[in-house]
């Protein structure tokens, strides 16, 4: 899609004129002098329609610069005459004293019936005395059915001081903008494509542009030259993008999620860091260590509390889900949990509770050390025992069967390896 800019003719060589953006050094290029109406004049500013491609800027049309029109040649301009005001610029209106009219009073604003004292009985419009409803400590009691006021919600007042949950790192573009400001017009569109999707995005843009050029009968561009520029800029672009991610993570502080913080720290291994980036990485690593220590301390306290309360199900859940993959249960804690589970898994235990404990134990790292005392006389419990005999070998002995091999580790989807650079 073409866009319009103002250009200044800098020189003229036969039928070719050189130009640059008006008031700036860049961008610049050449154009056919025949496109300029009346012939080019060096130093004159024109309006130009341009098409920007990956490797150049092409001028497709030139119009003369806008000229200042004469002001009001027919004397048709309207003049606004300000009206002099004698009133002050600011008017202050005070609210009337008193409690104002009753909500159930008449529409003329008449005041409601007066009261005899602060806590005395009320009088209605006919002068009849009505008893006052009072609650504890002289407070007003609840309104009777059919009263004017709305009822209070039974759930109580709405809380507005709830702590906010973890947030994603804010997006920063300081380093990317600084990098783009230093690039030439030929490098700028390539760097923008690299920021969008790396080298694959550049190759896709080249293929799309060549496809449109063939359809329009224009010459195609050399993909090798553009890919060479992209490979030269890739390191700088990746470094600027990582610095922006690191700056966003540092700005989020303690509210940042652990997985987001770990992702930023881990991605630093794929970037060639400079001194500023190393300082950011050091600060992020310190924050990650502090956050992990805090989570591990909380996790250990919850696990010890579950053991002290003999909450076997909660203890198994905590053992199965540590704060991070590098956290291990201590040998003493593992022995306590193993003994608790082994003693609880008896034939007298209810089938539903027995199945729940076995299902939770299978997901833990201590499952092969658990030795159930028995299996309930229930078909569902026996089928669960047969299914999990490979994870808990003691179940196979209770069933009188050979110990099956342990189940294979759970693996996620295999991701394809990225293609080598330059291919």
PyMOL commands that set and color helices and strands:
alter all, ss='L'
color gray80, all
select helices_A, chain A and resi 33-35+136-138+174-181+185-216+223-255+258-270+275-308+312-320+331-344+351-362+367-369+379-387+393-399
alter helices_A, ss='H'
color red, helices_A
select strands_A, chain A and resi 3-13+16-21+28-32+45-52+57-64+122-123+129-130
alter strands_A, ss='S'
color yellow, strands_A
deselect
rebuild
show_as cartoon
